[in-house]
Every structure is written in C-alpha cells, then in structure tokens.
C-alpha cells in the first residue's frame, strides 16, 4: 500500500474538507472516492472497518473517519491534520455566516428568506428520519424503542442523555453472545493511558480555566458542550432537541426560531452538521456581551465539541478489531440507533410546529400548536421544499436557495 507524504495529506484532506457538503452519507462517499478508489491509501476492508468503528463512537462519524484515516496513514499528526482540515473550513464559514446573521438577520427581507430556509429544514429533518428508520427499525424491539423514546422525550420531557443510557443498557443486556465473539482477544497497547491523559487534559484545560476565573457564562458553555460531546450518538439531528431545550429554555441563550435558523445555515456549509453548536456558541456569546465574548464562546464551543473526537479516535483506534467483535457493544449501539428514530421524530414535529404556527401551547401530551395561528406562507414553502427534496431529489444548497428566494417573493406579494 502506498505511503503518502504530509504534503499529500494536506492536499487530499484539504479538498475533502472544502467539498464535504451534503451530510455524513455524501461526506463518507467522498472520502471513499479519495482514499480507496482514486489512490491506494486504504483498502475496502480497512475503510469499512474504520467506518463501523466510528459509528460506535459519540460525535460526528464522518469527521472521526477522516481522523482515523489520517492516523492510520501518518500516525497522531496525520490524524490531527486530517480531522482539523475536515472541520476548519466549515467553522470559518459558520463564523462568517454568524456575523452576517447578527448584522442583518432582523431585516424584513432576511426574515422572509429564513421562512423558506426553515420550511426546507423541516423537510431535511423528515428526510433524515426516513433514512435512519429504514436502517434502524428492523425488529419489533427497534419499533418499541423508537416509540418509547418518542413518548419519553416529547410527552415526558426525559433528557436525551438518559434515553441514550437506557437504550444502550437494554441493548447490551439483550445482545446474544456467540463462540466466534471470543476469538478476538483484548490486547493492551503501550501508550493508551498516556494518550487518554494527554487528550483528556487538552479537553479539560479550557474548562478548568473558565472555572478558575469564575466566568459563569463561559463555564456553562464549556460544561454543556462537553456533556453534549459524550452523548452525540446518532448524529446531530438526534441531539438537536436536547440542545434546543437546554440552550433556549434552560439557559435562554437563543430562541427556538434562531435554533432552526442555525440548522439551516449549518446545512449550507462544508463539514459536519454538528458545527451548528458553533453558531449557538457565537450567537449566545454576542447576546451576552458583544463580539469579544462571542469569539471566545465560539472557540470554546468548537474545542469542547471536537477535541473529544480526537480523544476517542486516538485512544480506541488500536483496539478496533476487538471493539467490532463485541456483541454487547453492537447491541447497545443498535438500541441507541433505534431510540434515535423516536428522538428525530420528536425533532421533526417540534420544528414543524414552530415553523408552521406562530403560537404554541404546552399540554399534558407535550407541545401543541394553536391552530388559528397557522402561517399559510410557511405551509406553501414547506410543500415546495417537500416537492424539491423528496420528489425531485434536488441537492440541498439549491433547495435552500430556491426556498429562501420564494420566501422573499411571497412576502413582497
């Protein structure tokens, strides 16, 4: 197998980072083309094994796959380079879009455009729900877990981390052990403890700093997004409801409408969708104390979101074969994925209610719309987005542009 130079890694992973639009499926396909098809850097078996491994971990699997590929090709520094290049282009785009949003987001024409973006986001989340459900709901247990997760988060307001923990425990307990599973033995590797201490220390350093200076807002940012990094199984859509509940209703950093705007902007950028956390941090920091705190909060959010990804990869990568052979681990992951279907259904309904109705109420069964406040323009734009994305299968950036333009036109009319 060909051994690339660091210059090769800069060129290839830089291109992947700049072109990684379209969500995890498109990003993984792009990496497969670059790393397996176009150059003999990874074999098909290595790539698929790495993908399965990354799906076991919390966090964005495409970013972690890029990090793992860099690690396999050039060690720790290769992994740092590949993972950073996957994230940084999108992070700079989100920063620029956040500045524009803060400066011009309240203009009537911009708000009209965002009605179209929000309508498209509802369809995008519905599309994600359809994709995940086809993969996850293959048994009666999967359907039961999805239904229970939906009721728990929508009607009972059970926190997402608790849903993940319960699903993982149930999946692990019900997993079946086979004789073949014992064939792969756990062989301790030198340096694992040092790796965990190093990357755990890097993760904890800014958290400890804001705790030491007793900055309440930045402490909340650091602790919340650190916790989020541990429970982001199932992708960004799975944790968006939990994130929105916390940042909008517990901390009051941004409104539900701004959260939907954030997702729409994140959908237009390269890199992992979880970069939506950066937008939240930036906007919350700006509202708290202007541009200076905005940049500090955005940087801290990025650090607490992505440094854990490097920790998971560098600490666990030497044990890939053993991890993939563990039926209880696979059972836990399958159960989490099934529960995530119910969580994303909750997100779809939550977004739809907030986009299509201007007023809502909280009932014993969860959030409900006030029917007399339906937004006819939003309904029309939702229909347009549905036709373009689900029927015509158009690419998302173009659909967002069309829906935003249609929102402006309808507002003028």
N, C-alpha and C positions, 0 to 999 in steps of 0.2 A: 504493500500500500504506500502511495506517495506521501512524503512528509513535507507539508507546506512550511514556508517561512512566515515570520511575523508580518512581513510586508504583504504576503498573500492573504493572511487573516484580516489585516486592515482593509484590504480591497474587497474581499468577498463578504465579510460580515458587515462592513460599512454599507455595501449595496443592499444586503438583506435588511438592515435597519432602516434604510431610506425607502425601501419598497414594500415594507411589511404592513400593507393595508389589508382590510377585509376580515379581521378576526383570526382566531387560532387556526382554523382549518386552512385558510389561504396562506397564513404565515408558515405553517408546517409544510405545506406543499412547496412553497418557495424554497425552504431550507433543503427539502429532499432533492429538488432540482439542482441546487447549487452544490450540495455536499455529497450526493450519491450519483446523480445522473451526469452532471457536467464535469465532475472531477472525481477521481478515486480516493476521496478522503475518508469516507465511511462506507462500509458495506451495507447492504439492505438489512441484514440481520442486526448489525450494530445500531443502525438508525432506529429500527422498530423497537429494539430492546430499550434504547435510550428514551424513546417516546413513552413506552409503557412505564418506565421508571419515573419520568417526570410527571406522569398523570397520578402517581401515588402521592406526590408532594403537595402541600399547600402552595398557593401562588400561581402566577401565570405560566402554564406549561410550555408555551412557545418560547418565552424568554429563557426558561430554565433548560429547554432543549438546546437552545443556542449556546448557553453557558456550558452545558455538558459537552457539546461538540467541541468547543474551544478547549476545554480541559483535556479531552481525550487526545486532541491533536498537539497541544503545546503546554499541557500542564496547567498549573494555577494561573499563570499570567495569560495564557491563551484563553482560559475561561473568563477571567476578568475582562479581557479585551472584547470577546465575543458577546458577553452579557451586557456590557456597557454600551457597545455600539447598537445593540438591539433596542435599548431604552432611550438613549440620549437624544436622537433626532426627534422622536415624538415628544419628549419632555420639553425641548426648546420650542416646538410648535405650540404645545399647550400653554407655555408661558406667554408667547406672543398673542395667542387667542384670548387668554385671560385678560391681558392688558387692554385688548380691543373691546372685550365684553364689558369691562369695568368702565371704559371711556364712553362707549356708545350703546351699551345694552339697554338703556332706558328709552332710547329714541323710539317713537311710534313705529317707524318703518322697520327697525330692527326687531322690535317685539312682534310685529306682524310676520316677519320672516321666521322667527323662532316658533310661532304656532305651527308652521309647516314642518319645521325640524322635529318638534315634539310629537306631532302626529306620526312622522316616519319612525321615530324612536319606539313608539308603541308597537308598530308592526315588526320592527327589528327584534324586540324582546319576544314577541309572539313567535317569530321565526326561530329564535334560539330555543324556545320552549319545545317547538315541534322537533327540532334536531336532537335535543337531549333526550326527550321522551322516547323516541324511536330506538335509541341506543340503550336506555336505562330500564325501561318498563318491559322486561321480557319474562316476567313471572308474576304470580299473584302477590308474592311478598313485595315486589317492587311497586306495584299499584297501591298496596296497602300503606307502604312507607310514604309514597308520594302524597296520598290522601291525608294521612296523619300529619305530615309536615305542613301541608297547606292549612289545615284546620288550626294547627298549633300556632303558626306564625300570623295568620290572618285574623282568626277569631279570638285566640287566647293570648296573643302578643308574646309568645315564648321567644326568647332571644335566639338568634341564629346559631351562636356557638353551642348552646345546649342541644339544639336539634341535631347538629353535626355529631356531637359527642354521643347522643343516644342512638342515632342511626349506626355509627361506627361500632359501638358496643354490641348492638343487636346483630349486625352483620358478622362480626368476628365470632360471636358465640354460636351462630347458626352455620358457620362455614364448615365444610367437611374436609377432614384430613385424609390423605392417601399415602400409600407407601412411597410413591415417587417423590413426594414433597420432602422426604427426609434425606434425599440423595445429595442435595446441595447443603454443605455444612457452612456454618458461620466461622470464618477465619479472621480473627482480629488483625488489623493492619497497624503498623507503626505510624505515628503522626496524627491519628484521628483525634485524640484528646487535644493535641496542640492546635489542630485546625478548628475544633469547636471553641476552644478558649479564645483564639485569635479573632474569628469572625463573630463570635458571641460578644467579645469585648468591643469590636468595632460597632456592632449594632447598639450595644448598651451605652457607649461613650456619650453621644449627644443627649440621650435620655437622662443619664446621670448629671450632665451639665445643666440642663434646664431645671432639673430637680434641685441642684445645688444653688442656682441663682434664684430659686423660688419664683419662677415665672409661671403663673397659674395657667395662662392660655397655652403656651408652648408645651408645658407639661401634659396638658390634656391632649394636645396634638400628638405628642410622642407616644404616650401610653395607648391612646386609642388606635392609632395606625400600626403600632407594634402588635397589639392584640389582633387586629384585622389580618395582619400578615400570617398569623398562625392558623386562622380558620378559613382562609380563602380556598377551600376545596370547591370544585365545581365551576370555577371561573368567576369573572367579575359580576356577571348577572346574578349569581347566587347570593352575593354579599351586598348587593346594592340596596335592597330593602333594609337590611340591618344597618348599613351605613347611613341611609337616609333617616331612619328612625332616630339614630343616635345624634347625627350632626344637625338635623333640623328640629327635632322635638326635645331632645335631652340637653344639647349644648346651645341650640339656637344660632348656629354659625351661618347657615344658609337656608333658604326656603325650599319647600318641595319643588316648586317651579324651577328654581335655579339648579336643583339637582338634576332635573330632566334636561335642562339646557346643557349641563356639564357632560352628561352622557352623549348628547347629540354632538357636541364639539369633539369629545374623545373618539367618536366613531369616524371622524374625518381625518384623524391623524395616523401616521405610521406608529408601529409599536403596540404593546399590549394594552387592552382596553382598561386595565386596572390603573392606567395613567389618569383616569378620572379622579383618583384620590388626590393627585397633584392639584388639579383645578379646585377641588374642595379646600385644600390647604391654602392655596393662594388667595381665593376669594374670602375665606374666613379671616386670614391674616390682614387683608386690606380693610375689611369691615371693622376689625378690632382696633387697628392703629396705623393705617396707611401703608405706603409702598414698602417701607423698611421691614415691618413685621410680615408683610405679605411675602417678600422674598425669603425671609427666614423660615416662615411656616411652610412654604412650598418646598424648600430644600430639605427641611426636617421630615416632611411627609414622604418625599421621594426616598430618603435614606431609610426610614423605617418600613417602607413598602418593599424595597428591592435588596437591601443588604441581607435580610433573612434568606432570600432566594440563593445567594451565593453560599451562605452557610449550609443550607440543605444540600446543595449540589456537591460542594467540596467535601463535606463530612460523610455523605452517604454514597457518593459515586463508586468508591472501591467495593461496595457491598451490593452492587446492582443485581447480580445473579442470585444471591441469597434472598434479597428483598422480593424479587419477582417470583420466587419459588414458595413464598409463604401464603398458604390458602386463607389463613385468618386475616392477613393484611388485605388480600384481594377481596375477601368477603366484606370487610369493613368499607373498602373503597366503593364496591358495588352498591352497598346500602346507602352510603353518603350520596352517590350519584342519583339513586332513586329518590331520596329525600329532596335533593336539589330540584327535581322536577316540580314538586309541590311549592318550593320556595320561589322558583321562577314564575309559576302560575300566579302566585301572590303578587309578584312584582308586575306582571303583565296587567293584572286587574287594578293594582294601585296606580300605575302610570295612566291607564286608560281613564279611570275615574277623574284623576286630577287634570288630564288634558281635555276631556270632553265636557266636563262640568265645572262651572265657576264656583260652586259651593258644595260642600260635603258635610256629612254628619257621622258621628261615631255611634253605632248601635251595639247591642249585645252580641251581634254576629260579626262585628268588625266594621270597617269603613264602608259607608254607603253614599251614593250621590243624591243630591237634591234634584229631582227630575226636572223641575221647572227652570233650572239654570243651565240646561244643555247649550253648548256652543255649536251652532249649526255649521259655522266655518270650519271648526276643528273636525267635525264629523265628515264633512266633504273632503278635507285634506287627508283624513285617515283612510277614506275609501280610495283616494288617489294613490297614497303610499302602498296600500294593500295590493292594488292592481299592478303597480310597477315592480314591487318586490316579490310578491308571491306568485303572480301570474306571468308577468313579462320577464321576471328573473334579471332585472337590471342591476348594475353594480351600485353599491350603497352610496358612495360620494355623489354620483349623478342624481340618484333619487333624492338625497338631501337637498341638493341644489334646486331641483325641479320643485320640490315641495315648499322650500323657502320662497322661491320666486312666486309660486301660486299663492302663498300666504299674503305676500305683498300686493299682488294683483287683486285678490278678493277684498283686502282691506280698503283699497282705493275705490273699488266698485261699491 
